[in-house]
Amino acid sequence: MDRDPKTECLLRHAFSNVTSCGHLYALRYSDLKNKADSSHLRAWTFRYTPVLSTNPRGNNLMEVCINTYCGDKDQIVRWGFLLDGRYSHGDFVDRGFYDDATDLSPLQREFNQDYKRIGGRAGAMFQVNVLPSIPFTVWTTYTRMEPLKGLDKNLDLFQLQTSVDLSPASLSLEWRNGRREDTAKRDTSLVLSLGIKTK
């Protein structure tokens, strides 16, 4: 992450009083095999994430923080916006049991096809420090992907997650409702996760 507000901040012209800025690029490769229909998908996702914070006069109304928290670490409540841009590309190595297009079921024909998609995610996050040693966070996001090739449907995904940091462990609960940006399959799930930090 680059934190030179004078030369590297892509959003520096949109805000004044920038205190820190930067950007993250992520490229992810997924090799997905579906046991239900024996399909095999290879997918690439590119993600651009801006990181920016201003002082309270950043837009003459309030402090602005994108993909980082506003406020001092000892504040009871801290908050920030979540924002990123995404591009997804997927190729089916095997479309499944009915690989012959003449026998492919209508549902498989719709979903199991090569694709290109573009979109992004937006949302908000909050950190509550009632007990300074045990921070509690909540974030919610909405992701939308527009089709460039393949499945001719917009993909929408809503996520809500809450977590508590019990350092070195963390416990989180996430609810997802919508369609995945890689397989386009419906995802309605409630996931409980336990994480362990190591030095």
N, C-alpha and C positions, 0 to 999 in steps of 0.2 A: 504494500500500500504506500502510495506517495502522498506526503503531507506538505507540499509546498503550495500555499494558497495563492501565490502570485503567478506561478507559471503552470501548475498542473491541474488546477481545479476546473473541470469542465462546466461547472455551474456558476463560476465566479461572476459572470456577467448578469446573472439573474438575481443575485443577492449582494447586499453590501455587508460590511463588517464580518466577513468570513473569518472564523478562527481556526478552522482546520478543514481539509478536504482531501479527497483521494478517490481512487476507483479500484475495483476488483474485477478480474476477468477469470472465468472458470469454464473449463471444457470437460465434459463428463461423457464417458463411453459406457454403454450398457449392453450386455449380451443377455437377452431375455428369452427363456424357453417356457412355453405354456404346455403343461402336462395334459390339460383338458382336451386340447385339439392338436397337440404335437407341432404347433407353429413355433418358428424361431425368428426372432427379431434382433437386429443390430441397430442401435440408436445412438446418435450423437446429440448433445445439447450444449449450446454455448450460452453463457449468461454474463451480462454486464451489470455491475452493481456500483452505483455512485455512493460516495460517503462524504457527507457535508454537515458542518455545524456552524452556526453564527451566534453572535451575542444577542441579547434581547432586542436590539435595534436592527436586527438583520433584514427585516422587511417592513420596518416602521410599525409593526404590530406586536410581534412576539418573537421569541427565539425559535429558530428553525433547525431541526436535526433530521437528517435522512440517513437511515441505516446505522444510526448511533443514538445514544441517549442524550437528552437535554438535561442540564442541571448538574449540580455538584453530586459527588458520589454519596455524600452523607444526607442528601435530601430524602424525605420520606417517600415521595412519589417522583419518579422520573419517566419521561416518555419520549417517543420519537416516531417518525414515519418510516415505513418499509416500502422500498421501490426498487424494481430491477427490470431489465429488458432481456428477452430470451428468443433463441432460435433453435428449433428442433428438426432433426433430419433422421429418418428411419428407413431401413431397407429390410424386407423380409427375405431371409435365406430360404425359409420353408413356410408356406402359407397354411400348412396344417393337413389334416386328414384328406381334405378335398382340394388338393393342390391343383387338380385339373379344373380349369375355369368352367367347364361344362357341368361339373358335379358340385362346384363350390356352393355351399348354402348361402342364401341371401344375406344372413347376418355376417358370415365370414367374409363374403365378397365385399361388404361395406367396411369392415374394420381391418381385415388383414390385407392391407395394401400399402405400398411404399408411400411415404409422406414427407412434406416439408411444411413447417408451421412457424409462425412468428407471433410474439405477444409479450406479455409481461405480468408482473405481480405488484399489487399495491396493498397497503395495510397500515396498521399501527401497532406499537408495542408499548408496554408499560412495565415498570419495575417498582415494586413496593418494598420499602425497607423499614417495616415496623420493628423487626428484629434485625439489626445491622449485620449480624453474622449469618442470617438465614434469609437471603433475598428471595422474593417471590415475583415471578414474571408472568405476564399474560400477553399474547399477541394474536392478532387475527389478520388474515390476508384473503384477497380475492385474486385468483389467477385466471387470465383469459388468453387463449391461443387462437389465432385466425389461420385458416387453412390456405396454403399456397399450392399444395398438391396433395392428392389422396382424399381421405375422408372429408366430404364437403359439409362439415358441421363445425360450429364454434365450440371450443372446449372450455368449460367453466369449472373452476374448483374453488370451493370455500374451505378454509382451514381455521381452526381455533385451537390454541394450545395454551396450557398453563403448566408451569414448572416451579419447583422449589429446589434451591441449591443447598444441599446438606454436605458441603465440601468435606471429603473428596468425592462424595456421591451426589447425584442429582436424580430427581424423580419428576417425570413429565407425563401429562395426559393430553392426547391430541385427538380431535374429531375432524374427519375429512368427509366432504360431501361434494361430488361432482364427477368429472371425467379426467383421467390421467392424461398428461400431456404427451406421454410416449406411446402407450397402447390404445388410448382413447376409450378404454373400458371404464365402466362405472365403478367408482370407488366411494363406498359409504362405510366408513370404519371408525372405530374407537380404539386407540392404541395407548397402552400404558408402557412406559419405557423407564429403565433404570440405567444410569450411566455412572461410570467410575473414572475419575481423573487420575492420571499417573504423571509423575514428574519426568 
